[in-house]
Amino acid sequence: MAIEVVAQTRKLQGTGASRRLRRSGKVPGVVYGGKKPAVTIELDHNPLYHHLRNEKFHASILSLTLDGAKEQVLLRAVNMHPFKLEVQHIDFQRVSADEKIHVKVPLHFINAEQSPAIKEQGGLITHVLNEMDIRCLPEDLPEFIQIDLSQLAVGHSIHVRDLALPKGVELALRGNENPTVASAQIPKAAIAEEEEAAAAAAAAGVEGALAPAAEAVPAAADVPTVKQKAPEPAAPAAEDKGGKGGKGEKGEKGDRGDKK
């Protein structure tokens, strides 16, 4: 069922008129396209703001009631206040049942937990795109396109041209464009931890290999004393002279006695 939007034709134009309109709780806008001229409109702010919070509102055929007459439109542009939760302006485009429309639709990702990247390899899946450009007839416009991640492994990616699109929907691409939708990789933090662990293990292995070589050449102080040859003590010089002198004096006395 189409989302309904109620609007009225806006009589006053200009910046000052738009400012007064906003102060009164209204939003200025425009509806254009089809075989009719563009019409400036005004809408109640609060109902419109709540519609904008609904994802479906951004990629669906809407039923616009303008001064009591209904027509099918697409949301084309929204201007928000820089820092207030306030809609400043809105654009709608009329659509025809027999003409294809070019629109962005949201992507919904499923089954990431069952993928080899997360379940077996400890990887991380990144959503590169959150919406995609398509072309289709208004009746074939999907609310979203579902992306199944159950077969995604680390080091691999899903591209736009890999997707199975709903019936009647075609990609709005130029030339050989094939943008990435999602990819799987190992987190950088995990890679850094593995590299640190590998470096620590390599360092431990080097230290283990060098340890026996250090033990094969012991320091001299580590050799037991029984294996060391003690140096021979040197005789005191005074004792050597004294000993020789005593023997000389005894000999001299003996010689003298013989002469007498």
C-alpha positions in Angstrom: 0.0 0.0 0.0 1.4 3.4 -1.0 2.3 5.9 1.6 0.0 8.9 1.4 1.2 12.5 1.6 -1.2 15.5 1.8 -0.2 18.9 0.4 -1.8 22.2 -0.7 -0.8 24.6 -3.5 1.4 27.4 -2.2 0.2 30.8 -3.1 3.0 33.1 -1.9 6.6 32.9 -3.3 9.9 34.2 -2.2 12.4 33.8 0.7 10.4 35.9 3.1 7.2 33.9 2.4 9.0 30.6 2.9 10.4 31.8 6.2 7.0 32.7 7.4 5.6 29.4 6.2 8.2 27.5 8.2 7.5 29.5 11.4 3.9 28.5 11.0 4.8 24.8 11.0 4.7 24.2 7.3 7.3 23.0 4.7 7.6 24.6 1.3 8.1 22.2 -1.6 7.6 21.6 -5.3 6.2 18.8 -7.5 7.3 18.5 -11.1 7.6 16.1 -14.0 5.2 14.2 -16.2 3.1 16.2 -18.7 2.1 18.8 -16.1 3.9 22.1 -15.1 5.8 22.3 -11.9 3.6 23.4 -8.9 4.9 24.9 -5.6 3.3 23.2 -2.6 3.2 23.3 1.2 2.9 20.5 3.7 2.5 20.1 7.4 6.0 19.7 9.0 5.5 17.0 11.7 3.7 14.3 9.6 6.3 14.9 6.8 9.2 14.6 9.3 7.9 11.3 10.6 7.5 10.0 7.1 11.2 10.9 6.3 12.3 8.6 9.2 10.8 5.7 7.4 13.3 4.0 4.9 10.4 3.0 2.7 9.4 6.6 2.1 12.7 7.3 0.3 12.4 4.5 -2.3 8.7 4.0 -2.9 6.0 5.3 -5.1 4.1 7.8 -3.0 0.4 8.8 -3.3 0.4 12.7 -3.2 -3.0 14.3 -2.5 -2.7 17.9 -3.8 -5.8 20.0 -3.3 -7.9 16.8 -3.2 -6.5 15.3 -6.4 -4.2 12.3 -6.2 -1.1 11.5 -8.2 1.9 9.2 -8.0 5.2 10.7 -7.1 8.7 9.9 -6.0 10.7 11.7 -3.3 13.6 13.4 -5.1 15.3 15.9 -2.7 15.1 17.0 0.9 16.8 20.0 2.5 17.3 19.8 6.3 18.2 22.6 8.7 22.0 22.6 9.4 21.6 21.8 13.1 17.8 21.6 13.9 15.6 18.6 13.3 13.7 20.7 10.8 12.8 20.1 7.1 13.5 23.2 5.1 12.3 22.2 1.6 11.2 19.0 -0.3 10.9 18.0 -4.0 8.6 15.4 -5.5 8.6 14.0 -9.1 5.5 12.7 -10.9 5.8 9.3 -12.3 4.0 7.5 -15.2 3.0 3.9 -15.1 4.6 3.2 -18.5 7.8 5.1 -18.1 10.9 3.7 -16.3 12.3 5.6 -13.4 15.8 6.0 -12.1 16.1 5.8 -8.4 18.3 4.7 -5.5 17.1 1.8 -3.4 18.6 0.7 0.0 20.6 -2.5 0.4 19.8 -5.0 3.2 22.6 -7.5 4.2 21.8 -10.9 5.6 23.6 -14.1 6.8 26.9 -12.4 7.7 27.3 -14.7 10.7 27.1 -17.8 8.5 29.8 -16.6 6.1 33.2 -18.4 6.2 34.8 -14.9 6.7 33.3 -14.5 10.2 32.4 -18.1 11.2 35.7 -19.8 10.3 38.3 -17.2 9.5 37.8 -14.4 12.1 37.4 -11.8 9.4 35.4 -8.6 9.2 32.8 -7.8 6.6 32.6 -4.2 5.3 29.5 -2.7 3.7 30.9 -0.5 0.9 27.5 0.5 -0.5 24.3 1.1 1.4 22.2 1.9 -1.6 22.2 1.3 -5.3 21.1 3.0 -8.5 18.5 1.1 -10.5 16.0 1.6 -13.3 12.5 0.0 -13.5 8.8 0.7 -14.1 7.0 2.2 -11.1 5.1 -1.1 -10.4 8.5 -3.0 -10.3 10.2 -0.7 -7.8 11.5 -2.8 -4.8 11.6 -1.3 -1.3 15.1 -2.7 -1.0 17.5 -5.2 -2.5 18.7 -8.1 -0.3 22.4 -9.1 -0.2 23.2 -12.6 0.9 26.7 -12.7 2.6 26.6 -16.5 3.5 29.3 -17.4 1.0 31.7 -14.5 1.4 35.2 -15.5 2.5 38.2 -13.4 3.5 40.0 -11.8 0.6 36.8 -11.8 -1.6 34.2 -9.2 -2.5 30.7 -8.9 -3.8 30.2 -6.5 -6.7 27.1 -4.9 -8.1 27.1 -7.1 -11.2 27.2 -10.2 -9.1 23.7 -9.5 -7.6 20.5 -11.2 -8.5 18.1 -8.4 -9.1 14.3 -8.6 -8.8 12.2 -9.1 -11.9 12.0 -5.9 -14.0 14.9 -4.2 -12.3 18.1 -3.3 -14.1 21.3 -1.6 -12.9 21.9 2.1 -13.7 25.6 1.8 -14.5 27.8 3.4 -17.2 30.3 1.4 -19.3 32.2 -1.2 -17.4 31.4 0.1 -13.9 31.2 -2.6 -11.3 31.4 -1.1 -7.8 32.1 -3.2 -4.8 29.1 -3.8 -2.5 30.8 -5.7 0.4 34.2 -7.2 1.1 35.7 -9.4 3.8 39.2 -9.0 5.3 41.2 -9.7 8.5 41.1 -6.7 10.9 44.4 -4.8 11.0 44.6 -5.2 14.7 44.5 -9.0 14.4 47.2 -8.9 11.7 49.5 -6.7 13.9 49.0 -9.1 16.9 49.9 -12.1 14.7 53.1 -10.3 13.4 54.1 -9.5 17.0 53.6 -13.1 18.1 55.6 -14.4 15.1 58.4 -11.9 15.9 58.4 -13.0 19.5 58.5 -16.7 18.6 61.4 -16.1 16.1 63.4 -14.2 18.8 62.8 -17.0 21.3 64.0 -19.5 18.7 67.2 -17.5 18.0 68.0 -17.3 21.8 67.4 -21.0 22.2 69.8 -21.8 19.3 72.5 -19.5 20.7 72.4 -20.8 24.3 74.4 -24.1 23.8 77.2 -22.2 22.1 77.6 -20.0 25.1 77.8 -23.0 27.4 80.5 -24.7 25.3 83.1 -22.0 26.1 82.9 -21.4 29.9 84.6 -18.5 31.5 87.8 -19.2 33.4 86.2 -18.2 36.7 83.6 -20.9 36.2 86.1 -23.8 36.0 86.4 -25.8 39.3 89.6 -25.1 41.3 90.7 -28.7 41.1 91.2 -28.3 37.4 93.3 -25.2 37.7 97.1 -25.5 38.1 98.2 -23.6 41.2 101.2 -21.4 40.6 104.5 -22.5 42.4 105.3 -20.2 45.3 108.5 -18.2 44.8 111.2 -18.5 47.7 111.8 -15.2 49.5 115.0 -13.5 48.4 116.1 -12.8 52.0 116.0 -16.4 53.0 118.0 -17.5 50.0 120.9 -15.1 50.7 120.8 -15.9 54.4 121.1 -19.6 53.8 124.0 -19.2 51.5 125.8 -16.7 53.9 125.5 -19.1 56.8 127.2 -21.8 54.9 130.0 -19.4 53.9 130.7 -18.2 57.3 130.9 -21.8 58.6 133.4 -22.6 55.9 135.5 -19.6 56.6 135.8 -20.5 60.3 136.9 -24.0 59.4 139.6 -22.7 57.1 141.0 -20.5 59.8 141.1 -23.3 62.3 143.1 -25.5 59.9 145.7 -22.7 59.4 146.3 -22.5 63.1 
